[in-house]
Amino acid sequence: MLEEIYTETKEHMEKSIEALRRDYKSLRTGKVSTSILDGIKVSYYGTPTELNQVASVLSPDATTIVISPWEKNLVSDIEKAINEANIGVNPNNDGEAVKLYFPPMTVEQRHEAAKQAKGMTDNAKVAIRNVRKHANDKVKVLHKDKEITDDENKKALDEIQKITDSYVTKADETFKNKEQEILTV
């Protein structure tokens, strides 16, 4: 019974770490990533469609993204969708493809991105602690229903705290790596 709680707790905490890594992908680091365009939808014959489903999205160098639609009539729709997404850069339409030129990040922008990463990490830690609370509540219910002894209750709560501490440390390490990546020029 307790092993199930531990396993479930670890799974949910691992999902929090995965969500944190996904959130980090939306941050801009020194080199531009095509994931900055994730979530942008283009009107494709009246249907909102993910950008990567209607065009190839490539990053030929550290500051440029080239979006080549498979149907040339989509170029203006893609340009419009990127403008509406407000990602901090104006699209350049050459009739064949849309190009995004990102200027190199300033020191202030790097510090702001690091601050955003810290906020994302704090949100992940809150999620991890919520998972801990949920697991502790389950253990307390088992104890209240006399399915586990006082000693088992104490041991289970300690084990859940150890699991929580390990995942909070994992979140901090992930943040340190991301911060290093952001602040490196």
C-alpha positions in Angstrom: 0.0 0.0 0.0 2.8 2.4 1.0 4.9 1.4 -2.0 2.1 2.4 -4.3 2.0 5.8 -2.7 5.8 6.2 -3.1 5.7 5.1 -6.7 2.8 7.4 -7.5 4.5 10.3 -5.7 7.7 9.8 -7.7 5.8 9.6 -11.0 3.9 12.9 -10.3 7.1 14.7 -9.2 8.9 13.5 -12.3 6.1 15.0 -14.4 6.7 18.3 -12.6 10.4 18.2 -13.6 9.4 17.3 -17.2 7.0 20.3 -17.2 9.8 22.5 -16.0 12.0 21.4 -18.8 9.2 22.0 -21.3 8.7 25.5 -19.8 12.4 26.2 -20.2 12.2 25.6 -23.9 10.1 28.7 -24.3 12.9 30.8 -22.9 15.4 32.4 -25.2 19.0 31.6 -24.6 22.1 32.8 -26.5 21.2 30.8 -29.6 17.7 30.9 -31.0 15.6 27.7 -30.8 12.7 26.7 -33.1 10.7 25.7 -30.0 10.0 29.5 -29.5 7.4 29.0 -32.3 5.7 26.0 -30.6 2.1 26.8 -30.0 1.7 29.2 -32.9 -1.3 28.2 -35.0 -1.8 29.2 -38.6 -5.2 29.3 -40.3 -4.9 26.4 -42.8 -8.1 26.3 -44.9 -10.0 27.7 -42.0 -8.6 25.3 -39.4 -6.1 26.5 -36.8 -3.0 24.2 -37.4 0.4 24.1 -35.7 3.1 25.9 -37.6 5.3 22.9 -37.8 2.5 21.0 -39.5 2.3 23.3 -42.5 5.9 24.3 -42.9 9.5 23.3 -42.3 11.0 25.3 -39.4 14.8 25.5 -39.4 17.4 27.4 -37.6 20.4 27.8 -40.0 22.4 29.8 -37.5 22.4 31.1 -33.9 20.2 34.2 -34.7 17.9 33.2 -37.6 14.8 31.0 -38.0 13.6 30.2 -41.5 10.0 29.0 -42.0 9.3 27.5 -45.4 5.7 26.6 -46.0 4.8 23.6 -48.1 2.2 25.7 -49.9 3.4 29.1 -51.0 -0.1 30.7 -50.4 0.5 30.2 -46.7 3.4 32.7 -46.4 1.2 35.7 -45.5 -0.9 33.6 -43.0 2.3 32.5 -41.3 3.6 36.1 -41.2 0.3 37.2 -39.7 0.3 34.4 -37.1 3.8 35.2 -36.0 3.0 38.9 -35.6 -0.1 38.0 -33.5 2.0 35.7 -31.3 4.2 38.6 -30.3 7.5 36.7 -29.8 9.5 39.9 -29.9 10.7 39.8 -33.5 9.2 41.0 -36.8 8.8 38.4 -39.6 10.4 39.1 -43.0 8.5 37.7 -45.9 10.4 37.1 -49.1 7.5 35.5 -51.0 9.0 32.0 -50.6 9.6 31.8 -46.9 9.3 33.8 -43.7 12.6 34.7 -41.9 13.0 35.7 -38.3 16.1 37.6 -37.4 16.8 37.7 -33.7 19.3 40.3 -32.5 22.0 39.0 -30.0 20.7 39.1 -26.4 21.8 42.0 -24.2 23.0 41.4 -20.7 19.7 42.8 -19.4 17.7 40.3 -21.5 19.9 37.5 -20.3 19.2 38.5 -16.6 15.5 38.8 -17.4 15.5 35.3 -18.9 17.3 34.0 -15.9 14.7 35.6 -13.7 11.9 34.0 -15.7 13.7 30.6 -15.4 13.8 31.1 -11.6 10.1 31.8 -11.5 9.4 28.6 -13.6 11.6 26.6 -11.1 9.7 28.0 -8.2 6.4 27.0 -9.8 7.8 23.4 -10.3 8.8 23.3 -6.6 5.3 24.3 -5.6 3.9 21.5 -7.8 6.3 19.1 -6.1 5.3 20.2 -2.7 1.6 19.8 -3.6 2.3 16.2 -4.7 4.0 15.7 -1.3 0.9 17.1 0.5 -1.3 14.8 -1.5 0.8 11.7 -0.6 1.0 12.7 3.1 -2.8 13.0 3.2 -3.1 9.5 1.7 -0.8 8.1 4.4 -2.7 10.0 7.2 -5.9 8.4 5.9 -4.4 5.0 6.1 -3.2 5.7 9.6 -6.6 7.0 10.7 -8.3 3.9 9.3 -5.8 1.8 11.3 -4.4 0.2 8.2 -0.9 1.2 9.2 0.8 1.6 12.7 2.2 4.7 14.2 5.7 3.7 13.4 4.8 2.9 9.7 3.0 6.3 9.5 6.2 8.1 10.8 8.4 6.1 8.5 6.2 6.7 5.5 6.0 10.5 6.1 9.8 10.6 6.4 10.2 8.6 3.1 7.9 11.0 1.3 9.9 13.9 2.6 13.1 12.3 1.3 11.6 11.8 -2.1 10.4 15.4 -2.1 13.8 16.7 -1.1 15.5 14.7 -3.9 13.1 16.2 -6.5 13.5 19.8 -5.2 17.2 19.3 -5.5 16.7 18.0 -9.1 14.7 21.1 -9.9 17.4 23.4 -8.5 20.1 21.5 -10.5 18.0 21.9 -13.6 17.7 25.6 -12.9 21.5 26.0 -12.3 22.2 24.4 -15.7 19.6 26.5 -17.5 20.9 29.7 -15.8 24.4 28.9 -16.9 23.2 28.3 -20.4 21.3 31.6 -20.5 24.1 33.8 -19.0 26.9 32.3 -21.1 27.7 34.7 -23.9 
